[in-house]
């Protein structure tokens, strides 16, 4: 285990940039995972990180020590920082002072939509994006395609909200959603509060692609016109519409319910 104690250390400067600057994360092709749950999930599902970073005091925490020890035992890189330095790289209040530096996965991009997927059309709130990823992973959907206007999926806020769902998904950023929908080999369902067709009346036992739109403007007119169908989630009461993440969860789990109901 190495120790870094200077703010001028090049590795520490790199950590600060990754923690605070989205452009730096995109340029480096790296992200930070903060906390025991995300780091443990990465180890279990993806393997060693590029680097494990802990505060010196955090090594007294058995969970942190176990994760750092596991990385060291596999000949991974572990660096300890004083508490004063670690505070600048963690955005979690009252966290355990453990982060992984990971190379942002870049999966091979399929040419066509052939399996159940989520298409995010300008969903801007990181919490919403993370919640949608979490629901998609829990419902067994493997692919998430993001338009250029969608929040960066590997930002700290999205990672925390998704709670490890990233590690069981294939995530494609800056996707050309209209081209993807035009060539899709499966039904494409665009969600809309103004759609005449109810979600619960749609056959969902097979693969489908879900299009979810911007928090205020919804799915773009172009994608609405290209989609196979437009569907609405029915709701009672005086509330005008559902939050996009809540809408996504209802859609994904209705698909899962139907698929399970039709299993022999």
Backbone torsions as a table, in degrees:
resi	resn	phi	psi	omega
1	UNK	NA	129.8	178.2
2	UNK	-93.7	160.6	177.7
3	UNK	-127.2	134.6	174.9
4	UNK	-119.2	127.6	-176.6
5	UNK	-123.9	-1.8	-176.7
6	UNK	-111.1	136.9	176.1
7	UNK	-68.0	-18.0	-179.4
8	UNK	-89.4	-0.5	179.0
9	UNK	-63.9	130.9	-177.5
10	UNK	-57.3	-38.9	180.0
11	UNK	-66.3	-39.8	178.7
12	UNK	-65.2	-39.5	177.4
13	UNK	-62.6	-38.2	177.0
14	UNK	-63.6	-42.2	178.5
15	UNK	-60.5	-44.9	-179.8
16	UNK	-61.9	-40.2	179.3
17	UNK	-64.9	-42.9	179.1
18	UNK	-64.5	-33.8	-177.8
19	UNK	-74.3	-29.0	-168.8
20	UNK	-118.6	-9.9	-170.2
21	UNK	-130.9	115.7	-179.3
22	UNK	-64.7	-37.6	178.8
23	UNK	-62.4	-39.7	179.6
24	UNK	-64.2	-39.3	178.4
25	UNK	-64.3	-44.1	-179.8
26	UNK	-65.9	-43.2	-178.3
27	UNK	-64.8	-42.2	-178.2
28	UNK	-78.4	-19.6	-174.7
29	UNK	66.8	32.5	-179.0
30	UNK	-135.0	155.4	178.9
31	UNK	-137.7	165.6	176.8
32	UNK	-111.5	131.9	172.3
33	UNK	-103.8	127.1	-171.6
34	UNK	-114.4	121.2	174.0
35	UNK	107.0	163.2	-175.0
36	UNK	-62.8	-45.2	-173.7
37	UNK	-61.7	-50.0	-178.6
38	UNK	-65.3	-41.8	-178.9
39	UNK	-66.6	-42.0	178.1
40	UNK	-63.5	-41.6	179.6
41	UNK	-63.9	-40.9	177.9
42	UNK	-61.6	-46.0	179.4
43	UNK	-59.3	-42.7	-176.1
44	UNK	-71.6	-36.0	-171.2
45	UNK	-104.5	-26.9	-175.6
46	UNK	-121.8	-18.7	179.3
47	UNK	103.3	-153.9	-175.7
48	UNK	-68.8	144.3	171.5
49	UNK	-80.2	170.2	172.4
50	UNK	-66.3	-33.1	-179.1
51	UNK	-160.8	141.3	172.8
52	UNK	-109.0	128.4	-178.2
53	UNK	-125.2	130.0	-179.8
54	UNK	-132.4	157.5	169.0
55	UNK	-84.1	154.7	-177.7
56	UNK	-60.7	-40.7	-179.4
57	UNK	-69.5	-29.5	-177.2
58	UNK	-66.2	-19.6	-179.3
59	UNK	-66.8	-13.2	174.6
60	UNK	-77.0	-14.6	177.1
61	UNK	-79.5	121.3	-175.8
62	UNK	-57.2	-38.0	-179.8
63	UNK	-67.3	-42.5	178.6
64	UNK	-65.4	-45.9	-179.9
65	UNK	-60.4	-38.5	-179.9
66	UNK	-65.4	-42.2	179.8
67	UNK	-67.1	-45.7	178.4
68	UNK	-61.3	-40.4	178.8
69	UNK	-65.0	-37.7	178.6
70	UNK	-64.8	-40.8	178.2
71	UNK	-65.4	-45.0	179.3
72	UNK	-62.1	-41.7	-178.1
73	UNK	-62.6	-28.5	178.8
74	UNK	-92.8	13.7	178.5
75	UNK	66.2	32.4	174.3
76	UNK	-87.2	173.6	-177.6
77	UNK	-92.4	128.5	177.0
78	UNK	-129.7	131.3	178.8
79	UNK	-130.8	136.3	177.7
80	UNK	-104.4	141.0	178.3
81	UNK	-122.9	149.1	170.4
82	UNK	-63.0	155.3	-179.2
83	UNK	-54.0	-41.0	-176.4
84	UNK	-61.8	-33.1	179.3
85	UNK	-82.8	-36.0	-175.4
86	UNK	-64.7	-32.5	-176.8
87	UNK	-55.8	-28.2	-177.0
88	UNK	-80.6	-11.0	-177.9
89	UNK	-110.4	-2.8	178.4
90	UNK	-112.9	132.3	177.9
91	UNK	-103.4	10.1	179.7
92	UNK	-97.4	117.5	179.0
93	UNK	-71.6	132.2	-178.8
94	UNK	58.9	37.7	178.5
95	UNK	-79.0	-176.7	-177.1
96	UNK	-97.1	1.6	177.3
97	UNK	63.0	53.8	174.3
98	UNK	-138.2	126.8	173.8
99	UNK	-135.4	150.1	169.5
100	UNK	-108.6	136.6	165.2
101	UNK	-92.2	122.3	-178.7
102	UNK	-127.0	148.3	172.5
103	UNK	-75.1	123.7	-179.0
104	UNK	-61.4	120.4	-178.0
105	UNK	-58.7	141.8	176.9
106	UNK	-128.2	81.0	-176.6
107	UNK	-66.2	155.8	175.8
108	UNK	-64.4	127.3	-174.6
109	UNK	-82.7	119.7	176.1
110	UNK	-65.4	151.7	179.7
111	UNK	-78.4	-27.5	-175.4
112	UNK	-134.6	156.1	171.4
113	UNK	-81.3	114.6	-179.0
114	UNK	-128.2	-6.6	179.3
115	UNK	-137.5	164.1	-177.2
116	UNK	-51.6	136.4	-173.5
117	UNK	-152.0	165.4	174.7
118	UNK	-119.3	130.4	177.7
119	UNK	-114.1	116.7	-177.6
120	UNK	-101.0	114.5	-175.0
121	UNK	-103.8	85.8	176.2
122	UNK	73.0	29.7	175.1
123	UNK	-75.5	113.1	-166.4
124	UNK	-98.6	-24.8	-175.9
125	UNK	-79.6	123.0	-178.3
126	UNK	-59.3	-35.9	178.5
127	UNK	-64.1	-40.6	177.7
128	UNK	-65.0	-45.0	-179.6
129	UNK	-61.0	-45.3	-180.0
130	UNK	-62.9	-41.1	178.5
131	UNK	-64.5	-39.4	178.4
132	UNK	-64.4	-42.8	177.8
133	UNK	-61.5	-41.4	-179.1
134	UNK	-63.5	-43.3	178.8
135	UNK	-66.9	-39.9	179.3
136	UNK	-61.8	-46.2	179.4
137	UNK	-62.4	-39.6	-179.0
138	UNK	-69.7	-28.8	-178.6
139	UNK	-88.9	-0.4	176.7
140	UNK	87.6	10.5	175.4
141	UNK	-82.0	135.1	-171.4
142	UNK	-102.8	-27.4	-172.5
143	UNK	-112.0	137.1	174.0
144	UNK	-129.9	124.3	-179.8
145	UNK	-113.5	129.8	-174.3
146	UNK	-119.1	130.2	174.7
147	UNK	-70.4	163.1	178.9
148	UNK	-56.5	-26.6	-178.5
149	UNK	-87.3	1.2	-179.3
150	UNK	-82.9	147.6	178.4
151	UNK	-56.2	142.0	-179.1
152	UNK	-62.7	120.6	-171.8
153	UNK	-66.0	-24.0	-176.1
154	UNK	-100.1	21.1	173.7
155	UNK	-78.0	155.8	-177.9
156	UNK	-55.2	-41.0	-177.2
157	UNK	-67.4	-40.5	178.8
158	UNK	-67.4	-41.8	179.3
159	UNK	-59.6	-43.7	-179.2
160	UNK	-66.6	-40.4	-178.0
161	UNK	-68.7	-31.0	-177.1
162	UNK	-81.9	-17.8	172.6
163	UNK	56.0	40.1	176.1
164	UNK	95.8	-3.1	-180.0
165	UNK	-62.4	-28.5	178.1
166	UNK	-51.0	-34.4	-168.7
167	UNK	-80.3	-6.0	174.9
168	UNK	-116.8	10.7	-178.4
169	UNK	-117.9	155.9	165.3
170	UNK	-102.1	118.6	-174.5
171	UNK	-114.9	124.8	-178.0
172	UNK	-116.3	114.9	-177.9
173	UNK	-91.2	159.3	175.3
174	UNK	54.0	41.0	-177.5
175	UNK	-82.3	148.2	174.1
176	UNK	-85.7	88.9	-173.6
177	UNK	-64.1	-41.9	178.6
178	UNK	-58.7	-43.0	178.9
179	UNK	-64.2	-38.9	-179.8
180	UNK	-63.3	-43.3	-178.6
181	UNK	-69.2	-40.4	-179.8
182	UNK	-57.9	-39.1	-174.1
183	UNK	-98.4	5.3	-174.0
184	UNK	-60.5	142.3	179.7
185	UNK	-102.2	23.0	179.8
186	UNK	-152.7	164.1	179.4
187	UNK	-61.8	139.5	176.9
188	UNK	-114.3	119.1	-176.4
189	UNK	-109.8	118.4	177.4
190	UNK	-96.9	130.0	178.9
191	UNK	-83.8	138.0	179.3
192	UNK	-155.2	133.7	177.3
193	UNK	-67.6	-13.6	-177.9
194	UNK	-103.3	2.4	-179.1
195	UNK	-67.8	145.6	179.8
196	UNK	-82.8	-23.7	-175.2
197	UNK	-90.5	131.6	-179.1
198	UNK	-83.5	138.6	179.0
199	UNK	-50.9	-42.0	-173.0
200	UNK	-74.9	-6.3	177.2
201	UNK	-99.3	3.2	-175.2
202	UNK	-100.3	138.0	176.2
203	UNK	-73.0	118.1	-174.2
204	UNK	-128.2	17.1	-175.3
205	UNK	-74.5	-16.0	177.3
206	UNK	-106.0	-178.7	180.0
207	UNK	-63.9	139.1	173.5
208	UNK	-142.6	160.7	172.8
209	UNK	-110.2	130.4	-179.3
210	UNK	-101.2	129.7	175.3
211	UNK	-106.3	121.2	-179.7
212	UNK	-120.4	137.6	-170.4
213	UNK	-112.5	-179.9	179.6
214	UNK	-50.0	144.1	-174.9
215	UNK	-56.6	-35.4	-178.2
216	UNK	-101.3	-40.8	-173.1
217	UNK	-94.3	-14.7	-178.9
218	UNK	75.2	-163.2	179.2
219	UNK	-70.5	139.6	-178.8
220	UNK	-62.4	152.8	178.8
221	UNK	-58.2	-37.7	-179.4
222	UNK	-60.1	-46.9	-179.1
223	UNK	-72.3	-34.6	175.6
224	UNK	-59.2	-40.5	-178.5
225	UNK	-74.0	-27.3	-179.1
226	UNK	-84.7	-23.5	-175.2
227	UNK	-64.4	152.8	176.8
228	UNK	-65.9	-39.2	-178.3
229	UNK	-149.2	157.7	171.6
230	UNK	-113.7	131.8	-177.2
231	UNK	-129.9	150.7	178.2
232	UNK	-122.4	145.7	172.6
233	UNK	-90.0	116.8	-178.2
234	UNK	-70.3	146.6	176.1
235	UNK	-149.8	152.0	-179.8
236	UNK	-101.4	166.4	175.8
237	UNK	92.0	-170.5	-171.8
238	UNK	-94.2	-4.2	-179.1
239	UNK	-71.1	132.4	-173.6
240	UNK	-68.4	-41.8	-175.3
241	UNK	-158.2	166.6	176.7
242	UNK	-88.1	150.6	167.4
243	UNK	-58.8	144.7	-174.7
244	UNK	-60.6	-34.8	178.9
245	UNK	-70.2	-37.7	176.9
246	UNK	-67.1	-41.5	177.0
247	UNK	-59.2	-44.4	-180.0
248	UNK	-59.8	-46.6	-178.0
249	UNK	-60.9	-43.0	179.1
250	UNK	-60.9	-44.8	-179.0
251	UNK	-63.8	-47.5	-176.3
252	UNK	-63.1	-41.2	-174.7
253	UNK	-82.8	-19.7	169.0
254	UNK	-69.4	-40.6	175.3
255	UNK	-60.9	-44.9	178.9
256	UNK	-63.6	-41.5	179.6
257	UNK	-60.2	-46.9	-179.1
258	UNK	-65.1	-40.7	180.0
259	UNK	-62.5	-41.0	-179.5
260	UNK	-71.9	-35.2	-179.6
261	UNK	-64.3	-30.9	-176.6
262	UNK	-94.1	0.2	176.6
263	UNK	-70.6	139.9	178.9
264	UNK	-65.1	NA	NA
